[in-house]
Amino acid sequence: MARVARDAAGLAIRLELEVLEQREVPAITILVDYSLDLRANGGMGFFESHPAARQVMDQVAYEMGQRIDARLAAINPGGGNTWTATLYHPGTGSLYSIPNLRVPANTIIVYVGGRSIPGAEAGFGGYGGYSWSGSASWGQTLATRGWGGFSLWGGSIAFDSTRNWYFGTDPAGLRSDQLDFYSAAVHELGHVLGIGTAPQWWSQVQGTQFVGRQARSVYGGPVPLSADRAHWADGVRVNGQASAMSPYLYYGRRVGWSALDQAALYDLGWAVPAPAGLSVRFTSRRPPVLVSAAGTGTVQVYGYDSSGNLTFSGLSFTPFGASYRGVIRAVSADINGDGWADYVFASGPGVGARLRIIDGASGADLLPITSVLGGFGGGIFVAAGDIDGDGRAEVAISADAGGDPVVAVARVLNGQLQFISYTLALNSQARVGVRVAMGDVDGDGHADVIATAGAGWSPVVRVYDGAGLAGGQIRLQQPAFFAFDPTWREGVNVTVGDLDGDGRAEIMTSLDSGGLSLVRVWNSAPAAASVSLRMQFFANGLADRNGIRLLARDIDGSGRVSLVTAPASGSFAWLRVLRLSAGSVAALPAVFPPGILSALSGIYVG
Protein backbone atom coordinates (compact mmCIF):
# COMPACT_ATOMS: atom_id res chain seq x y z
CA MET A 1 0.00 0.00 0.00
CA ALA A 2 1.01 3.64 -0.08
CA ARG A 3 0.04 6.23 2.48
CA VAL A 4 0.26 10.03 2.35
CA ALA A 5 2.13 11.74 5.19
CA ARG A 6 3.25 15.27 5.96
CA ASP A 7 6.38 16.21 7.86
CA ALA A 8 8.87 19.04 8.06
CA ALA A 9 10.35 18.00 4.73
CA GLY A 10 7.05 18.39 2.95
CA LEU A 11 4.58 15.98 1.40
CA ALA A 12 5.36 12.30 1.17
CA ILE A 13 3.56 9.18 0.00
CA ARG A 14 3.82 6.12 2.19
CA LEU A 15 4.73 3.03 0.17
CA GLU A 16 3.35 -0.26 1.39
CA LEU A 17 2.90 -3.78 0.02
CA GLU A 18 0.54 -6.65 -0.59
CA VAL A 19 1.22 -10.23 0.44
CA LEU A 20 -0.67 -13.38 -0.42
CA GLU A 21 0.63 -16.71 0.81
CA GLN A 22 4.25 -17.40 1.67
CA ARG A 23 5.74 -18.69 -1.59
CA GLU A 24 9.10 -18.38 -3.26
CA VAL A 25 10.71 -17.52 -6.66
CA PRO A 26 13.42 -15.38 -8.59
CA ALA A 27 13.89 -14.11 -12.15
CA ILE A 28 16.05 -12.60 -14.87
CA THR A 29 13.39 -11.42 -17.32
CA ILE A 30 10.57 -9.43 -15.74
CA LEU A 31 7.69 -9.56 -18.19
CA VAL A 32 5.16 -6.76 -17.60
CA ASP A 33 1.57 -7.68 -18.51
CA TYR A 34 -0.90 -4.82 -19.03
CA SER A 35 -3.96 -6.96 -19.80
CA LEU A 36 -5.53 -6.31 -16.38
CA ASP A 37 -5.27 -2.54 -16.67
CA LEU A 38 -9.02 -1.96 -16.78
CA ARG A 39 -10.73 0.79 -18.66
CA ALA A 40 -12.69 3.00 -16.29
CA ASN A 41 -16.23 4.13 -17.19
CA GLY A 42 -15.77 3.26 -20.82
CA GLY A 43 -12.62 5.33 -21.05
CA MET A 44 -9.00 4.32 -21.32
CA GLY A 45 -6.93 2.35 -18.86
CA PHE A 46 -4.20 3.96 -16.77
CA PHE A 47 -1.30 2.86 -18.95
CA GLU A 48 -3.36 3.28 -22.12
CA SER A 49 -4.01 6.89 -21.11
CA HIS A 50 -0.36 7.46 -20.24
CA PRO A 51 1.94 5.80 -22.80
CA ALA A 52 4.95 7.38 -21.08
CA ALA A 53 4.06 5.47 -17.91
CA ARG A 54 4.24 2.21 -19.84
CA GLN A 55 7.63 3.20 -21.22
CA VAL A 56 8.92 3.89 -17.71
CA MET A 57 7.42 0.66 -16.36
CA ASP A 58 9.10 -1.41 -19.06
CA GLN A 59 12.40 0.35 -18.42
CA VAL A 60 12.22 -0.30 -14.67
CA ALA A 61 11.35 -3.96 -15.24
CA TYR A 62 14.36 -4.36 -17.51
CA GLU A 63 16.69 -2.63 -15.05
CA MET A 64 15.48 -4.68 -12.10
CA GLY A 65 15.80 -7.88 -14.09
CA GLN A 66 19.42 -7.03 -14.80
CA ARG A 67 20.13 -6.66 -11.08
CA ILE A 68 19.40 -10.29 -10.24
CA ASP A 69 20.16 -13.74 -11.54
CA ALA A 70 18.58 -17.15 -11.05
CA ARG A 71 17.97 -20.36 -12.89
CA LEU A 72 14.19 -20.66 -12.82
CA ALA A 73 12.43 -23.66 -14.29
CA ALA A 74 9.61 -23.01 -16.74
CA ILE A 75 6.03 -23.51 -15.54
CA ASN A 76 4.29 -25.60 -18.22
CA PRO A 77 1.10 -27.30 -17.01
CA GLY A 78 -0.07 -30.47 -18.71
CA GLY A 79 -0.32 -34.24 -18.36
CA GLY A 80 -2.39 -34.09 -15.19
CA ASN A 81 -0.33 -31.28 -13.65
CA THR A 82 -2.43 -28.14 -13.25
CA TRP A 83 -2.25 -24.97 -11.25
CA THR A 84 -3.96 -21.63 -10.71
CA ALA A 85 -2.06 -18.39 -10.22
CA THR A 86 -3.65 -16.00 -7.74
CA LEU A 87 -2.98 -12.30 -7.38
CA TYR A 88 -4.57 -9.03 -6.39
CA HIS A 89 -6.16 -7.62 -9.52
CA PRO A 90 -4.44 -4.26 -10.17
CA GLY A 91 -7.62 -2.79 -11.62
CA THR A 92 -10.04 -3.82 -8.85
CA GLY A 93 -8.00 -4.74 -5.80
CA SER A 94 -9.86 -8.08 -5.51
CA LEU A 95 -8.36 -11.53 -5.58
CA TYR A 96 -8.06 -12.81 -9.11
CA SER A 97 -7.24 -16.22 -10.54
CA ILE A 98 -5.51 -17.26 -13.76
CA PRO A 99 -5.77 -21.00 -14.50
CA ASN A 100 -2.77 -22.83 -15.99
CA LEU A 101 -0.67 -19.76 -16.67
CA ARG A 102 2.46 -20.61 -18.64
CA VAL A 103 5.64 -18.94 -17.44
CA PRO A 104 8.87 -19.26 -19.47
CA ALA A 105 12.14 -20.27 -17.84
CA ASN A 106 14.09 -17.51 -16.08
CA THR A 107 11.05 -15.25 -16.28
CA ILE A 108 8.48 -13.80 -13.93
CA ILE A 109 5.24 -12.12 -14.98
CA VAL A 110 4.04 -8.97 -13.25
CA TYR A 111 0.51 -7.71 -13.93
CA VAL A 112 0.21 -3.94 -13.63
CA GLY A 113 -2.59 -1.44 -13.81
CA GLY A 114 -4.11 1.64 -12.28
CA ARG A 115 -7.16 2.41 -10.23
CA SER A 116 -8.43 5.00 -7.81
CA ILE A 117 -7.00 3.97 -4.45
CA PRO A 118 -8.81 5.58 -1.50
CA GLY A 119 -6.89 7.02 1.40
CA ALA A 120 -3.19 7.79 1.47
CA GLU A 121 -1.90 4.88 -0.59
CA ALA A 122 -0.28 5.55 -3.93
CA GLY A 123 0.54 1.98 -4.90
CA PHE A 124 0.45 -1.69 -3.95
CA GLY A 125 2.97 -4.33 -4.99
CA GLY A 126 3.56 -7.94 -4.07
CA TYR A 127 4.20 -11.41 -5.40
CA GLY A 128 1.44 -13.85 -6.27
CA GLY A 129 0.19 -17.09 -4.76
CA TYR A 130 -1.11 -20.30 -6.31
CA SER A 131 -2.92 -23.60 -5.87
CA TRP A 132 -2.10 -26.81 -7.71
CA SER A 133 -2.77 -30.47 -8.29
CA GLY A 134 -0.60 -33.18 -9.82
CA SER A 135 2.68 -34.88 -9.06
CA ALA A 136 4.94 -34.06 -6.14
CA SER A 137 7.67 -32.91 -8.51
CA TRP A 138 5.20 -30.55 -10.14
CA GLY A 139 4.36 -29.06 -6.77
CA GLN A 140 8.07 -28.68 -6.05
CA THR A 141 8.57 -26.88 -9.36
CA LEU A 142 5.83 -24.40 -8.50
CA ALA A 143 7.21 -23.87 -4.99
CA THR A 144 10.86 -23.33 -5.90
CA ARG A 145 11.16 -23.37 -9.70
CA GLY A 146 14.36 -25.30 -9.05
CA TRP A 147 15.99 -22.37 -7.26
CA GLY A 148 17.42 -22.28 -3.75
CA GLY A 149 16.65 -18.65 -2.94
CA PHE A 150 13.41 -16.71 -2.99
CA SER A 151 11.35 -17.76 -5.98
CA LEU A 152 8.02 -16.78 -7.53
CA TRP A 153 5.98 -17.03 -10.68
CA GLY A 154 5.21 -13.31 -10.58
CA GLY A 155 2.81 -10.89 -8.97
CA SER A 156 0.98 -7.61 -9.43
CA ILE A 157 1.33 -3.86 -8.93
CA ALA A 158 -1.44 -1.28 -8.76
CA PHE A 159 -0.84 2.47 -9.01
CA ASP A 160 -3.24 5.17 -7.86
CA SER A 161 -4.53 6.65 -11.10
CA THR A 162 -5.64 9.86 -9.38
CA ARG A 163 -2.18 11.00 -8.27
CA ASN A 164 -0.28 13.77 -9.99
CA TRP A 165 2.42 11.52 -11.46
CA TYR A 166 5.54 12.54 -13.34
CA PHE A 167 6.14 10.06 -16.16
CA GLY A 168 9.38 11.48 -17.51
CA THR A 169 12.65 9.60 -17.66
CA ASP A 170 14.76 12.71 -16.95
CA PRO A 171 14.42 13.72 -13.28
CA ALA A 172 15.28 17.30 -14.22
CA GLY A 173 11.67 17.75 -15.32
CA LEU A 174 10.17 16.58 -12.03
CA ARG A 175 8.17 19.36 -10.31
CA SER A 176 7.76 19.78 -6.56
CA ASP A 177 4.02 19.00 -6.80
CA GLN A 178 4.52 15.68 -8.64
CA LEU A 179 5.20 12.11 -7.55
CA ASP A 180 7.89 10.38 -9.55
CA PHE A 181 6.46 7.30 -11.28
CA TYR A 182 9.90 5.79 -11.91
CA SER A 183 10.68 5.81 -8.18
CA ALA A 184 7.31 4.24 -7.32
CA ALA A 185 7.73 1.50 -9.94
CA VAL A 186 11.21 0.63 -8.64
CA HIS A 187 9.90 0.45 -5.08
CA GLU A 188 6.92 -1.76 -5.88
CA LEU A 189 8.99 -4.15 -7.97
CA GLY A 190 11.28 -4.43 -4.95
CA HIS A 191 8.31 -5.78 -3.01
CA VAL A 192 7.42 -8.16 -5.82
CA LEU A 193 10.99 -9.49 -5.65
CA GLY A 194 10.59 -10.19 -1.94
CA ILE A 195 11.83 -7.15 -0.01
CA GLY A 196 9.43 -6.77 2.91
CA THR A 197 7.31 -9.67 1.69
CA ALA A 198 9.29 -12.90 1.29
CA PRO A 199 9.81 -15.44 4.06
CA GLN A 200 13.54 -15.01 3.49
CA TRP A 201 13.10 -11.35 4.43
CA TRP A 202 11.22 -12.06 7.65
CA SER A 203 13.66 -14.75 8.71
CA GLN A 204 16.35 -12.05 8.81
CA VAL A 205 14.31 -9.48 10.73
CA GLN A 206 15.18 -9.16 14.41
CA GLY A 207 13.00 -6.70 16.25
CA THR A 208 13.12 -3.49 14.24
CA GLN A 209 16.35 -4.34 12.38
CA PHE A 210 17.25 -6.30 9.28
CA VAL A 211 20.32 -8.47 9.90
CA GLY A 212 21.00 -10.00 6.47
CA ARG A 213 24.75 -10.41 5.96
CA GLN A 214 24.99 -8.48 2.70
CA ALA A 215 22.87 -5.59 3.96
CA ARG A 216 24.86 -5.40 7.20
CA SER A 217 28.08 -5.31 5.21
CA VAL A 218 26.86 -2.43 3.05
CA TYR A 219 25.30 -0.46 5.92
CA GLY A 220 27.98 -1.20 8.50
CA GLY A 221 25.69 -3.06 10.91
CA PRO A 222 22.04 -4.12 11.35
CA VAL A 223 19.80 -1.91 9.23
CA PRO A 224 17.02 0.03 11.01
CA LEU A 225 13.51 -0.76 9.77
CA SER A 226 10.28 1.23 9.66
CA ALA A 227 7.43 0.47 12.05
CA ASP A 228 5.94 -2.13 9.69
CA ARG A 229 9.40 -3.80 9.44
CA ALA A 230 8.86 -4.20 5.68
CA HIS A 231 10.86 -1.13 4.67
CA TRP A 232 14.08 0.54 5.70
CA ALA A 233 13.55 3.25 8.29
CA ASP A 234 12.82 6.59 6.68
CA GLY A 235 16.04 8.50 6.09
CA VAL A 236 18.37 5.47 6.00
CA ARG A 237 21.23 6.22 3.63
CA VAL A 238 24.48 4.58 2.54
CA ASN A 239 27.25 6.91 1.39
CA GLY A 240 24.69 9.66 1.13
CA GLN A 241 22.44 7.67 -1.21
CA ALA A 242 18.75 7.37 -0.31
CA SER A 243 17.12 3.95 -0.51
CA ALA A 244 14.32 2.98 -2.88
CA MET A 245 12.78 0.73 -0.21
CA SER A 246 12.18 3.58 2.23
CA PRO A 247 8.52 3.77 3.34
CA TYR A 248 7.99 7.21 1.82
CA LEU A 249 8.12 8.63 -1.67
CA TYR A 250 8.50 12.38 -1.44
CA TYR A 251 6.99 14.81 -3.88
CA GLY A 252 9.46 16.25 -6.33
CA ARG A 253 12.16 13.62 -5.69
CA ARG A 254 13.55 10.72 -7.67
CA VAL A 255 15.03 7.83 -5.71
CA GLY A 256 16.83 5.10 -7.61
CA TRP A 257 17.89 1.62 -6.58
CA SER A 258 20.64 1.83 -3.97
CA ALA A 259 23.48 -0.45 -2.91
CA LEU A 260 21.53 -1.24 0.28
CA ASP A 261 18.43 -2.25 -1.71
CA GLN A 262 20.61 -4.46 -3.90
CA ALA A 263 22.23 -6.08 -0.88
CA ALA A 264 18.77 -7.03 0.42
CA LEU A 265 18.03 -8.86 -2.84
CA TYR A 266 21.23 -10.87 -2.41
CA ASP A 267 20.23 -11.68 1.18
CA LEU A 268 16.95 -13.08 -0.15
CA GLY A 269 18.86 -15.53 -2.31
CA TRP A 270 18.95 -13.76 -5.63
CA ALA A 271 22.31 -14.39 -7.22
CA VAL A 272 24.75 -11.76 -8.36
CA PRO A 273 23.99 -11.56 -12.10
CA ALA A 274 26.65 -12.65 -14.52
CA PRO A 275 28.06 -9.36 -15.75
CA ALA A 276 27.08 -8.34 -19.24
CA GLY A 277 28.59 -5.86 -21.60
CA LEU A 278 32.33 -6.51 -21.35
CA SER A 279 33.75 -9.68 -22.84
CA VAL A 280 36.59 -9.74 -20.30
CA ARG A 281 36.24 -9.04 -16.58
CA PHE A 282 38.59 -9.15 -13.61
CA THR A 283 37.79 -9.64 -9.95
CA SER A 284 38.79 -6.96 -7.49
CA ARG A 285 41.17 -9.41 -5.80
CA ARG A 286 43.21 -9.82 -8.98
CA PRO A 287 42.73 -6.61 -10.92
CA PRO A 288 44.26 -6.25 -14.39
CA VAL A 289 47.25 -4.19 -15.49
CA LEU A 290 46.37 -1.16 -17.61
CA VAL A 291 48.91 -0.03 -20.20
CA SER A 292 48.95 3.21 -22.20
CA ALA A 293 51.33 5.40 -24.18
CA ALA A 294 51.16 8.90 -25.62
CA GLY A 295 49.93 9.17 -29.19
CA THR A 296 47.43 6.33 -29.06
CA GLY A 297 44.53 7.54 -26.91
CA THR A 298 43.98 3.88 -26.01
CA VAL A 299 44.40 1.89 -22.82
CA GLN A 300 45.17 -1.83 -23.15
CA VAL A 301 44.03 -4.30 -20.49
CA TYR A 302 46.37 -7.11 -19.48
CA GLY A 303 45.59 -10.27 -17.57
CA TYR A 304 47.82 -13.14 -16.55
CA ASP A 305 48.80 -16.43 -18.16
CA SER A 306 49.42 -19.77 -16.45
CA SER A 307 53.07 -18.90 -15.84
CA GLY A 308 52.15 -15.71 -14.00
CA ASN A 309 53.27 -13.43 -16.77
CA LEU A 310 51.26 -10.67 -18.42
CA THR A 311 49.12 -11.39 -21.44
CA PHE A 312 47.00 -8.99 -23.48
CA SER A 313 43.33 -9.71 -22.76
CA GLY A 314 42.08 -8.32 -26.08
CA LEU A 315 40.16 -5.64 -24.20
CA SER A 316 41.05 -1.99 -24.72
CA PHE A 317 39.43 1.40 -24.14
CA THR A 318 39.46 4.79 -25.84
CA PRO A 319 37.90 6.57 -22.86
CA PHE A 320 38.11 10.13 -24.19
CA GLY A 321 37.12 9.42 -27.78
CA ALA A 322 39.03 8.64 -30.95
CA SER A 323 40.11 12.26 -31.42
CA TYR A 324 42.06 12.30 -28.15
CA ARG A 325 45.61 11.02 -28.72
CA GLY A 326 47.29 12.32 -25.60
CA VAL A 327 48.55 10.65 -22.44
CA ILE A 328 46.11 8.57 -20.40
CA ARG A 329 46.93 7.51 -16.86
CA ALA A 330 44.70 4.70 -15.70
CA VAL A 331 44.17 2.52 -12.65
CA SER A 332 41.78 -0.31 -11.80
CA ALA A 333 39.94 -0.79 -8.51
CA ASP A 334 36.50 -1.79 -7.28
CA ILE A 335 34.74 1.58 -7.28
CA ASN A 336 31.13 0.39 -6.85
CA GLY A 337 31.70 -2.54 -4.48
CA ASP A 338 30.35 -5.28 -6.77
CA GLY A 339 33.48 -7.44 -6.59
CA TRP A 340 34.72 -6.57 -10.08
CA ALA A 341 37.64 -4.30 -10.95
CA ASP A 342 36.50 -1.04 -12.53
CA TYR A 343 38.54 1.29 -14.77
CA VAL A 344 39.59 4.83 -13.83
CA PHE A 345 40.96 7.02 -16.64
CA ALA A 346 42.69 10.40 -16.27
CA SER A 347 43.65 12.75 -19.09
CA GLY A 348 47.18 14.02 -19.74
CA PRO A 349 48.59 17.43 -20.70
CA GLY A 350 47.01 19.49 -23.45
CA VAL A 351 43.33 19.30 -22.49
CA GLY A 352 41.28 20.34 -19.50
CA ALA A 353 41.67 17.76 -16.72
CA ARG A 354 39.12 15.01 -17.12
CA LEU A 355 38.26 11.83 -15.25
CA ARG A 356 36.13 8.93 -16.43
CA ILE A 357 35.27 5.67 -14.64
CA ILE A 358 33.89 2.62 -16.45
CA ASP A 359 32.15 -0.31 -14.74
CA GLY A 360 34.37 -3.35 -15.13
CA ALA A 361 31.37 -5.65 -15.29
CA SER A 362 28.93 -3.91 -17.62
CA GLY A 363 31.07 -1.38 -19.49
CA ALA A 364 28.68 1.41 -18.44
CA ASP A 365 29.88 4.69 -16.99
CA LEU A 366 30.14 4.84 -13.23
CA LEU A 367 31.39 8.38 -13.76
CA PRO A 368 30.92 10.00 -17.16
CA ILE A 369 33.68 12.25 -18.50
CA THR A 370 33.96 14.81 -15.71
CA SER A 371 36.07 17.95 -15.45
CA VAL A 372 38.31 18.00 -12.34
CA LEU A 373 40.81 20.34 -10.71
CA GLY A 374 39.12 23.31 -12.33
CA GLY A 375 39.91 22.04 -15.82
CA PHE A 376 43.69 22.35 -15.28
CA GLY A 377 45.37 21.77 -18.66
CA GLY A 378 48.67 20.19 -17.60
CA GLY A 379 47.44 16.64 -17.05
CA ILE A 380 46.60 14.71 -13.92
CA PHE A 381 47.68 11.61 -12.01
CA VAL A 382 45.22 9.25 -10.36
CA ALA A 383 45.19 6.41 -7.84
CA ALA A 384 42.43 4.39 -6.19
CA GLY A 385 41.99 2.65 -2.85
CA ASP A 386 39.44 2.11 -0.09
CA ILE A 387 40.18 4.66 2.63
CA ASP A 388 37.01 4.15 4.70
CA GLY A 389 36.75 0.35 4.65
CA ASP A 390 33.31 0.18 3.00
CA GLY A 391 34.40 -2.09 0.16
CA ARG A 392 34.40 0.71 -2.41
CA ALA A 393 37.54 2.42 -3.59
CA GLU A 394 37.91 6.18 -3.46
CA VAL A 395 40.05 8.03 -6.02
CA ALA A 396 42.99 10.35 -5.40
CA ILE A 397 43.66 13.01 -8.05
CA SER A 398 46.71 15.25 -8.39
CA ALA A 399 47.95 17.75 -10.94
CA ASP A 400 50.99 17.27 -13.16
CA ALA A 401 53.63 19.99 -13.58
CA GLY A 402 52.25 23.53 -13.37
CA GLY A 403 49.33 22.74 -11.08
CA ASP A 404 48.82 23.25 -7.38
CA PRO A 405 50.69 20.57 -5.37
CA VAL A 406 47.46 19.23 -3.90
CA VAL A 407 46.01 15.71 -3.74
CA ALA A 408 42.21 15.62 -3.84
CA VAL A 409 40.39 12.50 -2.61
CA ALA A 410 36.83 11.80 -3.70
CA ARG A 411 34.11 9.18 -3.51
CA VAL A 412 31.97 8.26 -6.51
CA LEU A 413 28.27 8.56 -5.68
CA ASN A 414 25.35 8.50 -8.09
CA GLY A 415 27.58 9.18 -11.08
CA GLN A 416 29.29 12.17 -9.47
CA LEU A 417 32.43 12.90 -7.48
CA GLN A 418 32.01 13.78 -3.81
CA PHE A 419 35.27 15.31 -2.63
CA ILE A 420 36.41 14.32 0.85
CA SER A 421 39.74 16.08 1.32
CA TYR A 422 42.34 18.33 -0.29
CA THR A 423 45.89 17.75 0.94
CA LEU A 424 48.86 20.04 0.28
CA ALA A 425 51.41 17.36 -0.58
CA LEU A 426 54.39 19.65 -1.28
CA ASN A 427 55.41 23.21 -0.59
CA SER A 428 52.73 25.51 -2.00
CA GLN A 429 55.30 26.98 -4.40
CA ALA A 430 56.26 23.56 -5.81
CA ARG A 431 54.38 23.54 -9.13
CA VAL A 432 56.25 20.42 -10.29
CA GLY A 433 53.46 17.87 -10.28
CA VAL A 434 52.49 15.31 -7.66
CA ARG A 435 52.41 11.56 -8.34
CA VAL A 436 50.08 9.46 -6.18
CA ALA A 437 49.58 5.86 -5.09
CA MET A 438 47.22 4.25 -2.57
CA GLY A 439 47.67 1.23 -0.33
CA ASP A 440 47.41 0.11 3.29
CA VAL A 441 50.87 0.96 4.62
CA ASP A 442 50.17 0.58 8.36
CA GLY A 443 47.88 -2.48 8.21
CA ASP A 444 44.78 -0.85 9.70
CA GLY A 445 42.49 -1.95 6.86
CA HIS A 446 42.32 1.50 5.27
CA ALA A 447 44.22 2.53 2.16
CA ASP A 448 46.66 5.36 2.75
CA VAL A 449 47.67 8.02 0.21
CA ILE A 450 51.31 8.21 -0.88
CA ALA A 451 52.54 11.33 -2.69
CA THR A 452 55.85 12.03 -4.43
CA ALA A 453 57.26 14.98 -6.36
CA GLY A 454 57.61 15.42 -10.11
CA ALA A 455 60.59 16.82 -11.99
CA GLY A 456 62.00 19.98 -10.45
CA TRP A 457 61.76 19.06 -6.76
CA SER A 458 63.61 16.84 -4.34
CA PRO A 459 62.50 13.16 -4.25
CA VAL A 460 60.40 13.47 -1.11
CA VAL A 461 57.75 10.87 -0.25
CA ARG A 462 54.84 11.60 2.08
CA VAL A 463 52.33 9.08 3.40
CA TYR A 464 48.92 10.36 4.55
CA ASP A 465 46.70 8.33 6.85
CA GLY A 466 43.70 7.07 4.86
CA ALA A 467 41.42 6.58 7.85
CA GLY A 468 42.10 10.18 8.81
CA LEU A 469 41.31 11.42 5.31
CA ALA A 470 38.04 9.48 5.37
CA GLY A 471 37.10 11.40 8.51
CA GLY A 472 38.19 14.78 7.19
CA GLN A 473 41.53 14.85 9.02
CA ILE A 474 44.85 15.34 7.23
CA ARG A 475 47.80 13.79 9.04
CA LEU A 476 51.06 12.21 8.02
CA GLN A 477 51.05 8.48 8.58
CA GLN A 478 54.80 8.55 9.22
CA PRO A 479 57.66 11.02 8.78
CA ALA A 480 58.37 12.13 5.21
CA PHE A 481 61.51 10.68 3.65
CA PHE A 482 63.70 11.00 0.55
CA ALA A 483 63.33 8.09 -1.85
CA PHE A 484 66.70 8.88 -3.47
CA ASP A 485 69.53 11.34 -3.07
CA PRO A 486 68.00 14.76 -2.32
CA THR A 487 69.85 16.23 -5.30
CA TRP A 488 67.78 14.10 -7.73
CA ARG A 489 65.16 16.42 -9.22
CA GLU A 490 63.83 14.60 -12.29
CA GLY A 491 60.77 13.06 -10.67
CA VAL A 492 59.94 9.94 -8.68
CA ASN A 493 57.43 7.20 -9.49
CA VAL A 494 55.75 5.28 -6.68
CA THR A 495 53.60 2.20 -6.15
CA VAL A 496 52.60 0.22 -3.06
CA GLY A 497 51.78 -3.42 -2.40
CA ASP A 498 52.19 -6.17 0.18
CA LEU A 499 55.32 -8.14 -0.73
CA ASP A 500 55.38 -10.55 2.21
CA GLY A 501 51.72 -11.08 3.10
CA ASP A 502 51.91 -9.38 6.52
CA GLY A 503 48.96 -7.09 5.80
CA ARG A 504 51.08 -3.96 5.37
CA ALA A 505 51.97 -2.60 1.95
CA GLU A 506 55.58 -1.83 1.11
CA ILE A 507 56.43 1.37 -0.77
CA MET A 508 58.35 1.00 -4.04
CA THR A 509 59.97 3.98 -5.76
CA SER A 510 61.83 4.50 -9.03
CA LEU A 511 63.57 7.25 -10.97
CA ASP A 512 61.58 8.79 -13.80
CA SER A 513 62.76 9.67 -17.32
CA GLY A 514 66.49 10.33 -17.54
CA GLY A 515 67.38 8.26 -14.51
CA LEU A 516 68.87 4.83 -13.97
CA SER A 517 66.52 1.85 -13.72
CA LEU A 518 67.05 1.90 -9.95
CA VAL A 519 64.15 0.68 -7.81
CA ARG A 520 64.04 0.97 -4.04
CA VAL A 521 61.69 -0.98 -1.78
CA TRP A 522 60.84 0.53 1.61
CA ASN A 523 59.56 -1.50 4.54
CA SER A 524 56.07 -0.66 5.67
CA ALA A 525 55.71 0.57 9.21
CA PRO A 526 53.04 1.12 11.86
CA ALA A 527 51.67 4.61 12.27
CA ALA A 528 54.23 7.26 13.24
CA ALA A 529 57.17 4.90 12.70
CA SER A 530 59.86 5.65 10.13
CA VAL A 531 60.22 3.53 7.02
CA SER A 532 63.48 1.73 6.28
CA LEU A 533 65.13 0.62 3.08
CA ARG A 534 64.41 -3.05 2.45
CA MET A 535 66.14 -3.66 -0.87
CA GLN A 536 67.24 -1.94 -4.05
CA PHE A 537 68.07 -3.17 -7.55
CA PHE A 538 68.32 -2.14 -11.20
CA ALA A 539 65.14 -3.22 -12.96
CA ASN A 540 66.64 -3.02 -16.47
CA GLY A 541 70.38 -3.14 -16.00
CA LEU A 542 73.07 -0.62 -15.10
CA ALA A 543 73.24 1.00 -18.53
CA ASP A 544 69.57 1.98 -18.84
CA ARG A 545 69.06 5.75 -18.51
CA ASN A 546 65.41 5.86 -19.52
CA GLY A 547 63.96 5.64 -16.02
CA ILE A 548 61.40 3.09 -14.84
CA ARG A 549 57.67 3.17 -14.16
CA LEU A 550 56.24 0.51 -11.92
CA LEU A 551 53.11 -1.08 -10.54
CA ALA A 552 52.61 -3.57 -7.70
CA ARG A 553 50.15 -6.34 -8.57
CA ASP A 554 49.14 -9.72 -7.15
CA ILE A 555 49.71 -11.57 -10.41
CA ASP A 556 49.67 -15.19 -9.26
CA GLY A 557 46.87 -14.93 -6.68
CA SER A 558 49.22 -15.64 -3.77
CA GLY A 559 48.29 -12.53 -1.80
CA ARG A 560 51.80 -11.17 -2.38
CA VAL A 561 52.51 -8.65 -5.09
CA SER A 562 55.00 -8.78 -7.92
CA LEU A 563 56.33 -5.70 -9.66
CA VAL A 564 55.28 -4.73 -13.18
CA THR A 565 57.90 -2.47 -14.79
CA ALA A 566 57.94 -0.38 -17.98
CA PRO A 567 60.23 2.30 -19.45
CA ALA A 568 59.67 5.93 -18.49
CA SER A 569 61.13 6.98 -21.87
CA GLY A 570 63.14 5.52 -24.74
CA SER A 571 62.78 3.94 -28.15
CA PHE A 572 61.31 0.58 -27.18
CA ALA A 573 58.01 -0.30 -25.54
CA TRP A 574 58.06 -3.27 -23.19
CA LEU A 575 56.61 -4.65 -19.96
CA ARG A 576 58.39 -6.95 -17.52
CA VAL A 577 57.21 -8.71 -14.37
CA LEU A 578 59.69 -8.95 -11.50
CA ARG A 579 59.10 -11.40 -8.67
CA LEU A 580 60.59 -10.07 -5.47
CA SER A 581 61.54 -12.18 -2.48
CA ALA A 582 63.94 -11.76 0.40
CA GLY A 583 67.02 -10.29 -1.21
CA SER A 584 66.32 -11.62 -4.73
CA VAL A 585 64.68 -10.48 -7.95
CA ALA A 586 63.47 -12.91 -10.64
CA ALA A 587 62.58 -11.42 -14.03
CA LEU A 588 59.98 -12.99 -16.32
CA PRO A 589 60.28 -12.67 -20.10
CA ALA A 590 59.48 -9.22 -21.47
CA VAL A 591 56.08 -8.60 -23.04
CA PHE A 592 55.71 -6.19 -25.98
CA PRO A 593 52.38 -4.31 -26.13
CA PRO A 594 50.71 -4.63 -29.55
CA GLY A 595 50.48 -1.41 -31.51
CA ILE A 596 52.84 0.54 -29.22
CA LEU A 597 56.08 0.82 -31.16
CA SER A 598 58.04 3.26 -29.00
CA ALA A 599 58.06 4.77 -25.54
CA LEU A 600 59.38 8.25 -26.21
CA SER A 601 57.05 9.62 -23.52
CA GLY A 602 57.15 6.41 -21.56
CA ILE A 603 54.71 3.62 -20.87
CA TYR A 604 52.15 4.14 -18.12
CA VAL A 605 51.09 1.11 -16.08
CA GLY A 606 48.23 1.18 -13.59
SULHU-V592174 format. One line per field, one symbol per residue. psi: psi as a letter, one per 20 degrees, with the letter a starting at -180 (. if undefined). A space follows every 50 residues. Layout:
BEGIN
psi: ???
END
This chain:
BEGIN
psi: rpppqpahibqqpppbrqpcrnrrqaqgpooppjijnqppljbqrghhhn hhhhggghggggghhiirqrnpqqonqrkiorrppqrpphhhiqqqqopl pporqkqqpopqaqrooqbipiqpqrrrarqrqbrhhghhghhikjqiap qrhbbqppqoiiqnqojqhoihiprijqpohgggggghhhghjioihqhh ghijpockqpjqggghgghjaqpqrrhijjrqqpipqpkipqphkqiqoq qjppoaprhggghhghhiipqpqpqrgphpqpqhhmqrppprqqihjqpq ppbqahijrqppiiprqmhkqhipjaqppqrprnhjkjiqprpppqqaqi rppqqqpppighjrphoropprkkkpjjqqqqrqqoijkjjpprqppqqa pirplqpppqqopljrpopgqopohrqiinliqpqqrprnhjkjjpprpp prqapjrqlqppppoghghhjjpoqphrqqrphapiipkjqpqqrqqohj kjippqppqrpapirrkpppppprqrpiqqrqpgrqrohkrhipkirpqr ppqnhjjiipqrppqqqiaaipprqpppppaojqppprqqpoppiohrlh jrppp.
END
